[in-house]
Amino acid sequence: MATLSDIPGRVLLVGAGKMGGAMLEGWIGLGLDPARAAVIDPGPPPEVAALIEARGVALNPLNGSPPSVMLLAVKPQVAPDVLPRVAALANPDTLVVSVMAGRTIRFLEAAFPPGISVVRAIPNTPAAIGRGVTVAVPNAAVTPEQMSIADALLRATGGVEWVDDEALIDVATAVSGSGPAYVFLLAEALAQAGAAAGLPADMADRLARATVAGAGELMRQTGIDPAQLRKNVTSPKGTTAAALEVLMDETKGFGPLLTEAVAAATRRSRELAG
């Protein structure tokens, strides 16, 4: 498995917004030589600009050797304008890694030289604090070495799961890409329910936030199956069991609702990808 210090040549980051900036910070923190990193962005956010200046990362370089890796982190709607310009900086040996939502491998291949190695990846927003998870798929040109390099770059912001069927990216988008919003909605609804039951609204909000965050950390640290963790909290005929009887209703409970929600998000992801 490659490490960031093992990556040959230059790593070019195209787009230094929230996701791109988090990745750059993670790369440098995990051992990528800032002298081998470069950023293309007409106006990076102040905190990213400060990192670029402090660590001596090249910003908008006009020349230089083709990068060994080009990571695309621009908004998908500007990709048709941006990609033709940055594609000229690549050569057939460049590995292109995209974290743009909805932009398929076919779209990326068409923008770069024939035979280009492409990895399409879908991170989620907790990547901004190093707790994200990314689902990635390579095209047929990606070598085992390049896949290892892509894995090292993507792991700078959290875990990585690889699939070999691009169609699964749409499902992953619906589960992990959109998933943080579902969790935030849970915290929001839990706080509102607590306030409706009589808690002061600010206290209900604090309790809901701490509960969701703590439960997530318990799953992460223990690795225990979520179903078992749920059972551990549930005493027979107790308060939790009374609530779960509602939430686990087979027709209108949490499970059927999430199944329907993930299916809707998957369909929309496929529509957006064309």
Phi, psi and omega per residue, in radians:
M1 nan 2.236 -3.105
A2 -1.251 2.677 2.960
T3 -1.984 2.908 -3.100
L4 -1.123 -0.532 3.111
S5 -1.261 -0.265 -3.136
D6 -1.501 -0.246 -3.020
I7 -1.182 2.184 -3.132
P8 -1.396 2.722 3.034
G9 1.189 -2.776 -3.079
R10 -1.684 2.635 3.000
V11 -1.963 2.075 -3.098
L12 -1.876 2.084 3.101
L13 -1.712 2.117 3.118
V14 -1.851 1.820 -3.084
G15 1.818 1.955 -3.070
A16 -2.082 0.718 3.043
G17 -1.304 -2.623 -3.064
K18 -1.064 -0.849 -3.097
M19 -1.257 -0.844 3.134
G20 -1.069 -0.721 3.123
G21 -1.123 -0.694 3.103
A22 -1.112 -0.681 3.128
M23 -1.153 -0.796 3.132
L24 -1.026 -0.789 3.121
E25 -1.074 -0.742 3.125
G26 -1.124 -0.732 3.140
W27 -1.045 -0.845 -3.107
I28 -1.144 -0.702 3.126
G29 -1.121 -0.460 -3.098
L30 -1.771 0.201 2.945
G31 2.002 0.013 3.078
L32 -1.263 2.226 3.120
D33 -1.105 2.063 -3.131
P34 -0.985 -0.460 3.138
A35 -1.198 -0.308 3.129
R36 -1.787 0.160 3.088
A37 -1.896 2.587 3.068
A38 -2.529 2.644 -3.088
V39 -2.230 2.365 2.971
I40 -1.990 1.980 3.126
D41 -2.877 2.196 -3.093
P42 -1.189 -0.368 -3.119
G43 -2.804 1.311 -3.131
P44 -1.106 2.636 3.102
P45 -0.982 2.694 -3.063
P46 -0.926 -0.731 -3.095
E47 -1.192 -0.591 3.103
V48 -1.311 -0.691 3.089
A49 -1.044 -0.680 3.116
A50 -1.142 -0.709 3.100
L51 -1.113 -0.778 3.136
I52 -1.029 -0.793 -3.120
E53 -1.209 -0.759 -3.077
A54 -1.146 -0.611 -3.072
R55 -1.722 0.011 3.080
G56 1.272 0.536 3.100
V57 -1.370 2.352 3.136
A58 -1.179 2.310 3.140
L59 -1.986 2.182 3.134
N60 0.874 0.952 3.130
P61 -1.120 2.427 -3.101
L62 -1.591 -0.285 -3.121
N63 -2.630 -3.025 -3.112
G64 2.141 2.955 -3.126
S65 -1.207 2.669 3.107
P66 -1.010 2.473 -3.139
P67 -1.235 2.626 3.014
S68 -1.325 -0.509 3.095
V69 -2.366 2.371 3.009
M70 -2.152 2.059 3.137
L71 -1.831 2.139 -3.083
L72 -1.688 2.006 -3.118
A73 -2.249 0.518 3.091
V74 -1.491 2.875 3.089
K75 -1.156 2.424 -3.046
P76 -1.039 -0.512 -3.099
Q77 -1.228 -0.358 3.115
V78 -1.692 -0.042 -3.084
A79 -0.989 -0.740 -3.131
P80 -1.044 -0.491 3.111
D81 -1.487 -0.648 -3.026
V82 -1.403 -0.735 -2.995
L83 -1.062 -0.734 3.120
P84 -1.025 -0.563 -3.135
R85 -1.297 -0.765 -3.089
V86 -1.389 -0.408 3.117
A87 -1.070 -0.503 3.133
A88 -1.181 -0.299 3.140
L89 -1.508 -0.218 -3.086
A90 -1.624 2.905 2.956
N91 -2.293 3.096 -3.073
P92 -1.065 -0.294 -3.131
D93 -1.596 -0.116 -3.112
T94 -1.231 2.377 3.009
L95 -1.607 2.150 3.118
V96 -1.776 2.132 3.094
V97 -2.036 2.150 -3.114
S98 -1.990 2.328 3.006
V99 -1.986 0.387 3.114
M100 -1.404 2.256 3.103
A101 -1.216 2.435 2.985
G102 1.375 -0.085 -3.133
R103 -1.725 1.994 -2.972
T104 -1.371 2.929 3.053
I105 -1.051 -0.713 3.135
R106 -1.046 -0.752 3.113
F107 -1.058 -0.758 -3.111
L108 -1.199 -0.751 3.129
E109 -1.044 -0.650 -3.106
A110 -1.188 -0.393 -3.081
A111 -1.549 -0.206 -3.040
F112 -2.116 3.007 -3.140
P113 -1.006 2.617 3.131
P114 -0.977 2.466 3.107
G115 1.434 0.136 -3.093
I116 -1.132 2.520 3.078
S117 -1.484 2.201 -3.058
V118 -2.263 2.332 2.966
V119 -2.086 2.168 3.055
R120 -1.754 2.241 -3.043
A121 -2.333 2.519 3.111
I122 -2.138 1.729 3.035
P123 -1.487 3.044 3.025
N124 -2.183 3.011 -2.957
T125 -1.108 -0.522 3.072
P126 -1.070 -0.150 3.022
A127 -1.010 -0.468 -3.126
A128 -1.104 -0.365 3.103
I129 -2.055 0.327 3.106
G130 1.332 0.244 -3.117
R131 -2.087 0.451 -3.119
G132 -1.443 3.094 2.971
V133 -2.422 2.389 -3.085
T134 -2.123 2.374 3.014
V135 -1.876 2.274 -3.026
A136 -2.316 2.620 3.101
V137 -2.404 2.307 3.104
P138 -1.634 2.720 2.956
N139 -1.510 3.128 -3.015
A140 -1.185 -0.341 -3.088
A141 -1.452 -0.237 -3.072
V142 -1.235 2.225 3.116
T143 -1.498 2.842 3.065
P144 -0.978 -0.666 3.122
E145 -1.135 -0.749 3.131
Q146 -1.154 -0.655 3.110
M147 -1.101 -0.676 3.100
S148 -1.140 -0.684 3.112
I149 -1.145 -0.795 3.112
A150 -1.052 -0.713 3.132
D151 -1.063 -0.760 -3.138
A152 -1.112 -0.722 3.141
L153 -1.162 -0.750 -3.096
L154 -1.257 -0.520 -3.140
R155 -1.253 -0.130 3.101
A156 -1.126 -0.315 -3.140
T157 -2.087 0.243 3.097
G158 2.459 -2.793 -3.099
G159 -1.340 2.823 3.131
V160 -2.334 2.344 3.025
E161 -2.108 2.303 -3.119
W162 -1.827 2.441 3.031
V163 -2.209 2.781 3.127
D164 -1.944 0.119 3.119
D165 -2.187 2.016 -3.081
E166 -1.075 -0.459 3.133
A167 -1.037 -0.481 -3.138
L168 -1.259 -0.289 3.103
I169 -1.080 -0.644 3.125
D170 -1.128 -0.688 3.106
V171 -1.207 -0.730 3.112
A172 -1.090 -0.655 3.073
T173 -1.043 -0.717 -3.122
A174 -1.226 -0.518 -3.096
V175 -1.579 -1.089 -3.048
S176 -1.616 -0.601 3.140
G177 -1.162 -0.861 3.109
S178 -1.524 -0.274 -3.035
G179 -0.922 -0.712 3.110
P180 -0.963 -0.622 3.111
A181 -1.111 -0.617 3.113
Y182 -1.138 -0.703 -3.139
V183 -1.187 -0.708 3.105
F184 -1.103 -0.669 3.086
L185 -1.113 -0.676 3.088
L186 -1.037 -0.819 3.130
A187 -1.098 -0.722 3.130
E188 -1.087 -0.835 -3.108
A189 -1.184 -0.647 3.127
L190 -1.122 -0.723 3.106
A191 -1.116 -0.755 3.136
Q192 -1.122 -0.680 3.113
A193 -1.150 -0.689 3.104
G194 -1.115 -0.721 3.113
A195 -1.156 -0.693 3.126
A196 -1.122 -0.497 -3.138
A197 -1.480 -0.092 3.035
G198 2.173 -0.149 3.108
L199 -1.256 2.573 2.958
P200 -0.993 2.439 -3.010
A201 -1.020 -0.715 -3.117
D202 -1.176 -0.637 3.099
M203 -1.201 -0.723 3.120
A204 -1.058 -0.677 3.111
D205 -1.127 -0.778 -3.138
R206 -1.129 -0.731 -3.135
L207 -1.134 -0.736 -3.132
A208 -1.138 -0.791 3.127
R209 -1.038 -0.855 -3.093
A210 -1.140 -0.629 -3.123
T211 -1.181 -0.830 -3.134
V212 -1.133 -0.785 -3.137
A213 -1.132 -0.750 -3.119
G214 -1.174 -0.702 3.114
A215 -1.127 -0.697 3.101
G216 -1.107 -0.731 -3.140
E217 -1.187 -0.601 3.085
L218 -1.102 -0.750 3.081
M219 -1.076 -0.772 -3.085
R220 -1.130 -0.794 -3.036
Q221 -1.325 -0.617 -3.072
T222 -1.527 -0.541 -3.059
G223 1.235 0.152 3.133
I224 -1.268 2.506 3.125
D225 -0.968 2.322 -3.124
P226 -0.963 -0.639 3.123
A227 -1.078 -0.667 3.130
Q228 -1.227 -0.694 3.087
L229 -1.061 -0.714 3.088
R230 -1.048 -0.795 -3.139
K231 -1.115 -0.598 -3.133
N232 -1.109 -0.509 -3.112
V233 -1.494 -0.293 -2.934
T234 -1.750 1.917 3.033
S235 -1.517 2.469 3.134
P236 -0.978 2.250 3.103
K237 1.064 0.369 3.124
G238 -1.622 -2.962 -3.078
T239 -1.161 -0.731 3.140
T240 -1.127 -0.703 3.121
A241 -1.083 -0.648 3.130
A242 -1.130 -0.723 3.125
A243 -1.208 -0.726 -3.107
L244 -1.172 -0.460 3.091
E245 -1.059 -0.586 3.094
V246 -1.365 -0.848 -3.040
L247 -1.201 -0.449 -3.082
M248 -1.809 0.348 3.063
D249 -1.004 2.330 -3.013
E250 -1.209 -0.311 -3.103
T251 -1.924 -0.587 -3.076
K252 -2.278 0.271 -3.116
G253 -1.470 -2.976 -3.055
F254 -1.103 -0.717 -3.109
G255 -1.067 -0.961 3.108
P256 -1.040 -0.651 3.128
L257 -1.121 -0.769 3.140
L258 -1.184 -0.659 3.086
T259 -1.036 -0.766 3.122
E260 -1.162 -0.697 -3.125
A261 -1.149 -0.773 -3.140
V262 -1.152 -0.667 3.093
A263 -1.104 -0.708 3.132
A264 -1.149 -0.742 3.140
A265 -1.167 -0.649 3.099
T266 -1.094 -0.798 3.114
R267 -1.046 -0.749 -3.122
R268 -1.178 -0.641 3.104
S269 -1.075 -0.723 3.128
R270 -1.193 -0.625 3.085
E271 -1.133 -0.754 -3.117
L272 -1.171 -0.560 3.132
A273 -1.365 -0.169 3.138
G274 1.383 nan nan
